[in-house]
Amino acid sequence: MKDDVLGKVVEVEKEIQKKLEKEKLKAGQWLKKIRAETEKEVSRIEDVLKKSFLDELKAIKTYAQQRASEILKEERKKAAILEKTGDDILRKIVSRHLKQILPGEKNDYENVKS
């Protein structure tokens, strides 16, 4: 009778071991499948982010080129106006600004305490 019980215990332990091995195998396969799916999803997201980045970069470059072109056009207009302006007018403008910059005529030390 003891041998019978012992035999059944050993048989049940073997079945448990087989089921455990089977479950380990299933878990390993499941992990492999999840890992592959995750890597695929990460790769897809990376591709989306790269495309988004490149699209934004292209848009920024286009905007910068347009803005630079606008600035250049405005500055060329200003330069053309200055070229047409006579030397006498330019001297008057420069003189007016120099009077504000150069010391001499007004006391710029009024607000300084000794």
Chimera marker file (.cmm) of the C-alpha trace (Angstrom):
<marker_set name="trace">
<marker id="1" x="0.000" y="0.000" z="0.000" r="1" g="1" b="0" radius="0.5"/>
<marker id="2" x="2.856" y="2.364" z="0.827" r="1" g="1" b="0" radius="0.5"/>
<marker id="3" x="4.426" y="1.524" z="-2.500" r="1" g="1" b="0" radius="0.5"/>
<marker id="4" x="1.119" y="2.262" z="-4.216" r="1" g="1" b="0" radius="0.5"/>
<marker id="5" x="0.826" y="5.689" z="-2.580" r="1" g="1" b="0" radius="0.5"/>
<marker id="6" x="4.463" y="6.443" z="-3.215" r="1" g="1" b="0" radius="0.5"/>
<marker id="7" x="4.097" y="5.417" z="-6.853" r="1" g="1" b="0" radius="0.5"/>
<marker id="8" x="1.100" y="7.723" z="-7.260" r="1" g="1" b="0" radius="0.5"/>
<marker id="9" x="2.972" y="10.608" z="-5.619" r="1" g="1" b="0" radius="0.5"/>
<marker id="10" x="5.913" y="10.103" z="-7.977" r="1" g="1" b="0" radius="0.5"/>
<marker id="11" x="3.508" y="9.883" z="-10.941" r="1" g="1" b="0" radius="0.5"/>
<marker id="12" x="1.748" y="13.113" z="-9.909" r="1" g="1" b="0" radius="0.5"/>
<marker id="13" x="5.105" y="14.853" z="-9.434" r="1" g="1" b="0" radius="0.5"/>
<marker id="14" x="6.143" y="13.782" z="-12.946" r="1" g="1" b="0" radius="0.5"/>
<marker id="15" x="2.870" y="15.146" z="-14.355" r="1" g="1" b="0" radius="0.5"/>
<marker id="16" x="3.379" y="18.416" z="-12.470" r="1" g="1" b="0" radius="0.5"/>
<marker id="17" x="6.943" y="18.609" z="-13.808" r="1" g="1" b="0" radius="0.5"/>
<marker id="18" x="5.720" y="17.996" z="-17.392" r="1" g="1" b="0" radius="0.5"/>
<marker id="19" x="3.017" y="20.673" z="-17.020" r="1" g="1" b="0" radius="0.5"/>
<marker id="20" x="5.557" y="23.050" z="-15.530" r="1" g="1" b="0" radius="0.5"/>
<marker id="21" x="7.931" y="22.494" z="-18.444" r="1" g="1" b="0" radius="0.5"/>
<marker id="22" x="5.041" y="22.965" z="-20.870" r="1" g="1" b="0" radius="0.5"/>
<marker id="23" x="4.072" y="26.249" z="-19.172" r="1" g="1" b="0" radius="0.5"/>
<marker id="24" x="7.703" y="27.440" z="-19.226" r="1" g="1" b="0" radius="0.5"/>
<marker id="25" x="7.807" y="26.730" z="-22.950" r="1" g="1" b="0" radius="0.5"/>
<marker id="26" x="4.517" y="28.607" z="-23.474" r="1" g="1" b="0" radius="0.5"/>
<marker id="27" x="5.764" y="31.538" z="-21.416" r="1" g="1" b="0" radius="0.5"/>
<marker id="28" x="9.015" y="31.639" z="-23.402" r="1" g="1" b="0" radius="0.5"/>
<marker id="29" x="7.113" y="31.607" z="-26.695" r="1" g="1" b="0" radius="0.5"/>
<marker id="30" x="4.724" y="34.295" z="-25.421" r="1" g="1" b="0" radius="0.5"/>
<marker id="31" x="7.658" y="36.479" z="-24.331" r="1" g="1" b="0" radius="0.5"/>
<marker id="32" x="9.331" y="36.004" z="-27.712" r="1" g="1" b="0" radius="0.5"/>
<marker id="33" x="6.094" y="36.996" z="-29.473" r="1" g="1" b="0" radius="0.5"/>
<marker id="34" x="5.577" y="40.057" z="-27.231" r="1" g="1" b="0" radius="0.5"/>
<marker id="35" x="9.213" y="41.114" z="-27.687" r="1" g="1" b="0" radius="0.5"/>
<marker id="36" x="8.884" y="40.904" z="-31.485" r="1" g="1" b="0" radius="0.5"/>
<marker id="37" x="5.612" y="42.865" z="-31.432" r="1" g="1" b="0" radius="0.5"/>
<marker id="38" x="7.130" y="45.486" z="-29.147" r="1" g="1" b="0" radius="0.5"/>
<marker id="39" x="10.234" y="45.868" z="-31.301" r="1" g="1" b="0" radius="0.5"/>
<marker id="40" x="8.020" y="46.196" z="-34.378" r="1" g="1" b="0" radius="0.5"/>
<marker id="41" x="5.919" y="48.892" z="-32.657" r="1" g="1" b="0" radius="0.5"/>
<marker id="42" x="9.019" y="50.768" z="-31.466" r="1" g="1" b="0" radius="0.5"/>
<marker id="43" x="10.415" y="50.673" z="-34.998" r="1" g="1" b="0" radius="0.5"/>
<marker id="44" x="7.117" y="51.976" z="-36.395" r="1" g="1" b="0" radius="0.5"/>
<marker id="45" x="7.040" y="54.819" z="-33.865" r="1" g="1" b="0" radius="0.5"/>
<marker id="46" x="10.674" y="55.694" z="-34.656" r="1" g="1" b="0" radius="0.5"/>
<marker id="47" x="9.772" y="55.880" z="-38.350" r="1" g="1" b="0" radius="0.5"/>
<marker id="48" x="6.812" y="58.161" z="-37.594" r="1" g="1" b="0" radius="0.5"/>
<marker id="49" x="8.987" y="60.407" z="-35.425" r="1" g="1" b="0" radius="0.5"/>
<marker id="50" x="11.755" y="60.555" z="-38.043" r="1" g="1" b="0" radius="0.5"/>
<marker id="51" x="9.245" y="61.488" z="-40.745" r="1" g="1" b="0" radius="0.5"/>
<marker id="52" x="7.671" y="64.104" z="-38.489" r="1" g="1" b="0" radius="0.5"/>
<marker id="53" x="11.098" y="65.550" z="-37.676" r="1" g="1" b="0" radius="0.5"/>
<marker id="54" x="12.116" y="65.691" z="-41.339" r="1" g="1" b="0" radius="0.5"/>
<marker id="55" x="8.804" y="67.316" z="-42.295" r="1" g="1" b="0" radius="0.5"/>
<marker id="56" x="9.241" y="69.951" z="-39.580" r="1" g="1" b="0" radius="0.5"/>
<marker id="57" x="12.840" y="70.545" z="-40.596" r="1" g="1" b="0" radius="0.5"/>
<marker id="58" x="11.793" y="71.013" z="-44.212" r="1" g="1" b="0" radius="0.5"/>
<marker id="59" x="9.046" y="73.455" z="-43.186" r="1" g="1" b="0" radius="0.5"/>
<marker id="60" x="11.470" y="75.429" z="-41.003" r="1" g="1" b="0" radius="0.5"/>
<marker id="61" x="14.045" y="75.608" z="-43.804" r="1" g="1" b="0" radius="0.5"/>
<marker id="62" x="11.372" y="76.790" z="-46.243" r="1" g="1" b="0" radius="0.5"/>
<marker id="63" x="10.199" y="79.448" z="-43.802" r="1" g="1" b="0" radius="0.5"/>
<marker id="64" x="13.779" y="80.588" z="-43.135" r="1" g="1" b="0" radius="0.5"/>
<marker id="65" x="14.482" y="80.882" z="-46.856" r="1" g="1" b="0" radius="0.5"/>
<marker id="66" x="11.285" y="82.879" z="-47.423" r="1" g="1" b="0" radius="0.5"/>
<marker id="67" x="12.005" y="85.160" z="-44.494" r="1" g="1" b="0" radius="0.5"/>
<marker id="68" x="15.608" y="85.710" z="-45.616" r="1" g="1" b="0" radius="0.5"/>
<marker id="69" x="14.356" y="86.554" z="-49.101" r="1" g="1" b="0" radius="0.5"/>
<marker id="70" x="11.868" y="89.071" z="-47.644" r="1" g="1" b="0" radius="0.5"/>
<marker id="71" x="14.544" y="90.690" z="-45.475" r="1" g="1" b="0" radius="0.5"/>
<marker id="72" x="16.932" y="90.885" z="-48.424" r="1" g="1" b="0" radius="0.5"/>
<marker id="73" x="14.269" y="92.505" z="-50.583" r="1" g="1" b="0" radius="0.5"/>
<marker id="74" x="13.490" y="95.101" z="-47.868" r="1" g="1" b="0" radius="0.5"/>
<marker id="75" x="17.148" y="95.903" z="-47.321" r="1" g="1" b="0" radius="0.5"/>
<marker id="76" x="17.727" y="96.304" z="-51.043" r="1" g="1" b="0" radius="0.5"/>
<marker id="77" x="14.841" y="98.796" z="-51.124" r="1" g="1" b="0" radius="0.5"/>
<marker id="78" x="16.401" y="100.729" z="-48.236" r="1" g="1" b="0" radius="0.5"/>
<marker id="79" x="19.793" y="100.673" z="-49.955" r="1" g="1" b="0" radius="0.5"/>
<marker id="80" x="18.238" y="101.961" z="-53.170" r="1" g="1" b="0" radius="0.5"/>
<marker id="81" x="16.613" y="104.828" z="-51.255" r="1" g="1" b="0" radius="0.5"/>
<marker id="82" x="19.925" y="105.705" z="-49.586" r="1" g="1" b="0" radius="0.5"/>
<marker id="83" x="21.718" y="105.617" z="-52.929" r="1" g="1" b="0" radius="0.5"/>
<marker id="84" x="19.205" y="108.106" z="-54.292" r="1" g="1" b="0" radius="0.5"/>
<marker id="85" x="19.538" y="110.342" z="-51.242" r="1" g="1" b="0" radius="0.5"/>
<marker id="86" x="21.901" y="113.227" z="-51.846" r="1" g="1" b="0" radius="0.5"/>
<marker id="87" x="25.109" y="113.753" z="-49.888" r="1" g="1" b="0" radius="0.5"/>
<marker id="88" x="23.797" y="117.008" z="-48.348" r="1" g="1" b="0" radius="0.5"/>
<marker id="89" x="20.794" y="115.271" z="-46.791" r="1" g="1" b="0" radius="0.5"/>
<marker id="90" x="22.946" y="112.411" z="-45.507" r="1" g="1" b="0" radius="0.5"/>
<marker id="91" x="25.418" y="114.894" z="-43.937" r="1" g="1" b="0" radius="0.5"/>
<marker id="92" x="22.544" y="116.626" z="-42.128" r="1" g="1" b="0" radius="0.5"/>
<marker id="93" x="21.249" y="113.300" z="-40.798" r="1" g="1" b="0" radius="0.5"/>
<marker id="94" x="24.712" y="112.193" z="-39.658" r="1" g="1" b="0" radius="0.5"/>
<marker id="95" x="25.406" y="115.608" z="-38.062" r="1" g="1" b="0" radius="0.5"/>
<marker id="96" x="22.160" y="115.469" z="-36.116" r="1" g="1" b="0" radius="0.5"/>
<marker id="97" x="23.051" y="112.058" z="-34.731" r="1" g="1" b="0" radius="0.5"/>
<marker id="98" x="26.655" y="113.038" z="-33.999" r="1" g="1" b="0" radius="0.5"/>
<marker id="99" x="25.480" y="116.019" z="-31.926" r="1" g="1" b="0" radius="0.5"/>
<marker id="100" x="23.539" y="113.622" z="-29.729" r="1" g="1" b="0" radius="0.5"/>
<marker id="101" x="26.487" y="111.264" z="-29.375" r="1" g="1" b="0" radius="0.5"/>
<marker id="102" x="29.488" y="113.560" z="-29.005" r="1" g="1" b="0" radius="0.5"/>
<marker id="103" x="30.077" y="115.403" z="-25.706" r="1" g="1" b="0" radius="0.5"/>
<marker id="104" x="30.457" y="119.142" z="-25.585" r="1" g="1" b="0" radius="0.5"/>
<marker id="105" x="27.331" y="121.180" z="-26.107" r="1" g="1" b="0" radius="0.5"/>
<marker id="106" x="25.241" y="119.702" z="-23.339" r="1" g="1" b="0" radius="0.5"/>
<marker id="107" x="26.239" y="118.735" z="-19.816" r="1" g="1" b="0" radius="0.5"/>
<marker id="108" x="25.778" y="114.981" z="-19.521" r="1" g="1" b="0" radius="0.5"/>
<marker id="109" x="27.043" y="114.988" z="-15.933" r="1" g="1" b="0" radius="0.5"/>
<marker id="110" x="24.040" y="116.835" z="-14.424" r="1" g="1" b="0" radius="0.5"/>
<marker id="111" x="22.658" y="113.716" z="-12.771" r="1" g="1" b="0" radius="0.5"/>
<marker id="112" x="25.972" y="112.599" z="-11.273" r="1" g="1" b="0" radius="0.5"/>
<marker id="113" x="26.575" y="113.562" z="-7.615" r="1" g="1" b="0" radius="0.5"/>
<marker id="114" x="30.087" y="114.379" z="-6.437" r="1" g="1" b="0" radius="0.5"/>
<link id1="1" id2="2" r="1" g="1" b="0" radius="0.2"/>
<link id1="2" id2="3" r="1" g="1" b="0" radius="0.2"/>
<link id1="3" id2="4" r="1" g="1" b="0" radius="0.2"/>
<link id1="4" id2="5" r="1" g="1" b="0" radius="0.2"/>
<link id1="5" id2="6" r="1" g="1" b="0" radius="0.2"/>
<link id1="6" id2="7" r="1" g="1" b="0" radius="0.2"/>
<link id1="7" id2="8" r="1" g="1" b="0" radius="0.2"/>
<link id1="8" id2="9" r="1" g="1" b="0" radius="0.2"/>
<link id1="9" id2="10" r="1" g="1" b="0" radius="0.2"/>
<link id1="10" id2="11" r="1" g="1" b="0" radius="0.2"/>
<link id1="11" id2="12" r="1" g="1" b="0" radius="0.2"/>
<link id1="12" id2="13" r="1" g="1" b="0" radius="0.2"/>
<link id1="13" id2="14" r="1" g="1" b="0" radius="0.2"/>
<link id1="14" id2="15" r="1" g="1" b="0" radius="0.2"/>
<link id1="15" id2="16" r="1" g="1" b="0" radius="0.2"/>
<link id1="16" id2="17" r="1" g="1" b="0" radius="0.2"/>
<link id1="17" id2="18" r="1" g="1" b="0" radius="0.2"/>
<link id1="18" id2="19" r="1" g="1" b="0" radius="0.2"/>
<link id1="19" id2="20" r="1" g="1" b="0" radius="0.2"/>
<link id1="20" id2="21" r="1" g="1" b="0" radius="0.2"/>
<link id1="21" id2="22" r="1" g="1" b="0" radius="0.2"/>
<link id1="22" id2="23" r="1" g="1" b="0" radius="0.2"/>
<link id1="23" id2="24" r="1" g="1" b="0" radius="0.2"/>
<link id1="24" id2="25" r="1" g="1" b="0" radius="0.2"/>
<link id1="25" id2="26" r="1" g="1" b="0" radius="0.2"/>
<link id1="26" id2="27" r="1" g="1" b="0" radius="0.2"/>
<link id1="27" id2="28" r="1" g="1" b="0" radius="0.2"/>
<link id1="28" id2="29" r="1" g="1" b="0" radius="0.2"/>
<link id1="29" id2="30" r="1" g="1" b="0" radius="0.2"/>
<link id1="30" id2="31" r="1" g="1" b="0" radius="0.2"/>
<link id1="31" id2="32" r="1" g="1" b="0" radius="0.2"/>
<link id1="32" id2="33" r="1" g="1" b="0" radius="0.2"/>
<link id1="33" id2="34" r="1" g="1" b="0" radius="0.2"/>
<link id1="34" id2="35" r="1" g="1" b="0" radius="0.2"/>
<link id1="35" id2="36" r="1" g="1" b="0" radius="0.2"/>
<link id1="36" id2="37" r="1" g="1" b="0" radius="0.2"/>
<link id1="37" id2="38" r="1" g="1" b="0" radius="0.2"/>
<link id1="38" id2="39" r="1" g="1" b="0" radius="0.2"/>
<link id1="39" id2="40" r="1" g="1" b="0" radius="0.2"/>
<link id1="40" id2="41" r="1" g="1" b="0" radius="0.2"/>
<link id1="41" id2="42" r="1" g="1" b="0" radius="0.2"/>
<link id1="42" id2="43" r="1" g="1" b="0" radius="0.2"/>
<link id1="43" id2="44" r="1" g="1" b="0" radius="0.2"/>
<link id1="44" id2="45" r="1" g="1" b="0" radius="0.2"/>
<link id1="45" id2="46" r="1" g="1" b="0" radius="0.2"/>
<link id1="46" id2="47" r="1" g="1" b="0" radius="0.2"/>
<link id1="47" id2="48" r="1" g="1" b="0" radius="0.2"/>
<link id1="48" id2="49" r="1" g="1" b="0" radius="0.2"/>
<link id1="49" id2="50" r="1" g="1" b="0" radius="0.2"/>
<link id1="50" id2="51" r="1" g="1" b="0" radius="0.2"/>
<link id1="51" id2="52" r="1" g="1" b="0" radius="0.2"/>
<link id1="52" id2="53" r="1" g="1" b="0" radius="0.2"/>
<link id1="53" id2="54" r="1" g="1" b="0" radius="0.2"/>
<link id1="54" id2="55" r="1" g="1" b="0" radius="0.2"/>
<link id1="55" id2="56" r="1" g="1" b="0" radius="0.2"/>
<link id1="56" id2="57" r="1" g="1" b="0" radius="0.2"/>
<link id1="57" id2="58" r="1" g="1" b="0" radius="0.2"/>
<link id1="58" id2="59" r="1" g="1" b="0" radius="0.2"/>
<link id1="59" id2="60" r="1" g="1" b="0" radius="0.2"/>
<link id1="60" id2="61" r="1" g="1" b="0" radius="0.2"/>
<link id1="61" id2="62" r="1" g="1" b="0" radius="0.2"/>
<link id1="62" id2="63" r="1" g="1" b="0" radius="0.2"/>
<link id1="63" id2="64" r="1" g="1" b="0" radius="0.2"/>
<link id1="64" id2="65" r="1" g="1" b="0" radius="0.2"/>
<link id1="65" id2="66" r="1" g="1" b="0" radius="0.2"/>
<link id1="66" id2="67" r="1" g="1" b="0" radius="0.2"/>
<link id1="67" id2="68" r="1" g="1" b="0" radius="0.2"/>
<link id1="68" id2="69" r="1" g="1" b="0" radius="0.2"/>
<link id1="69" id2="70" r="1" g="1" b="0" radius="0.2"/>
<link id1="70" id2="71" r="1" g="1" b="0" radius="0.2"/>
<link id1="71" id2="72" r="1" g="1" b="0" radius="0.2"/>
<link id1="72" id2="73" r="1" g="1" b="0" radius="0.2"/>
<link id1="73" id2="74" r="1" g="1" b="0" radius="0.2"/>
<link id1="74" id2="75" r="1" g="1" b="0" radius="0.2"/>
<link id1="75" id2="76" r="1" g="1" b="0" radius="0.2"/>
<link id1="76" id2="77" r="1" g="1" b="0" radius="0.2"/>
<link id1="77" id2="78" r="1" g="1" b="0" radius="0.2"/>
<link id1="78" id2="79" r="1" g="1" b="0" radius="0.2"/>
<link id1="79" id2="80" r="1" g="1" b="0" radius="0.2"/>
<link id1="80" id2="81" r="1" g="1" b="0" radius="0.2"/>
<link id1="81" id2="82" r="1" g="1" b="0" radius="0.2"/>
<link id1="82" id2="83" r="1" g="1" b="0" radius="0.2"/>
<link id1="83" id2="84" r="1" g="1" b="0" radius="0.2"/>
<link id1="84" id2="85" r="1" g="1" b="0" radius="0.2"/>
<link id1="85" id2="86" r="1" g="1" b="0" radius="0.2"/>
<link id1="86" id2="87" r="1" g="1" b="0" radius="0.2"/>
<link id1="87" id2="88" r="1" g="1" b="0" radius="0.2"/>
<link id1="88" id2="89" r="1" g="1" b="0" radius="0.2"/>
<link id1="89" id2="90" r="1" g="1" b="0" radius="0.2"/>
<link id1="90" id2="91" r="1" g="1" b="0" radius="0.2"/>
<link id1="91" id2="92" r="1" g="1" b="0" radius="0.2"/>
<link id1="92" id2="93" r="1" g="1" b="0" radius="0.2"/>
<link id1="93" id2="94" r="1" g="1" b="0" radius="0.2"/>
<link id1="94" id2="95" r="1" g="1" b="0" radius="0.2"/>
<link id1="95" id2="96" r="1" g="1" b="0" radius="0.2"/>
<link id1="96" id2="97" r="1" g="1" b="0" radius="0.2"/>
<link id1="97" id2="98" r="1" g="1" b="0" radius="0.2"/>
<link id1="98" id2="99" r="1" g="1" b="0" radius="0.2"/>
<link id1="99" id2="100" r="1" g="1" b="0" radius="0.2"/>
<link id1="100" id2="101" r="1" g="1" b="0" radius="0.2"/>
<link id1="101" id2="102" r="1" g="1" b="0" radius="0.2"/>
<link id1="102" id2="103" r="1" g="1" b="0" radius="0.2"/>
<link id1="103" id2="104" r="1" g="1" b="0" radius="0.2"/>
<link id1="104" id2="105" r="1" g="1" b="0" radius="0.2"/>
<link id1="105" id2="106" r="1" g="1" b="0" radius="0.2"/>
<link id1="106" id2="107" r="1" g="1" b="0" radius="0.2"/>
<link id1="107" id2="108" r="1" g="1" b="0" radius="0.2"/>
<link id1="108" id2="109" r="1" g="1" b="0" radius="0.2"/>
<link id1="109" id2="110" r="1" g="1" b="0" radius="0.2"/>
<link id1="110" id2="111" r="1" g="1" b="0" radius="0.2"/>
<link id1="111" id2="112" r="1" g="1" b="0" radius="0.2"/>
<link id1="112" id2="113" r="1" g="1" b="0" radius="0.2"/>
<link id1="113" id2="114" r="1" g="1" b="0" radius="0.2"/>
</marker_set>
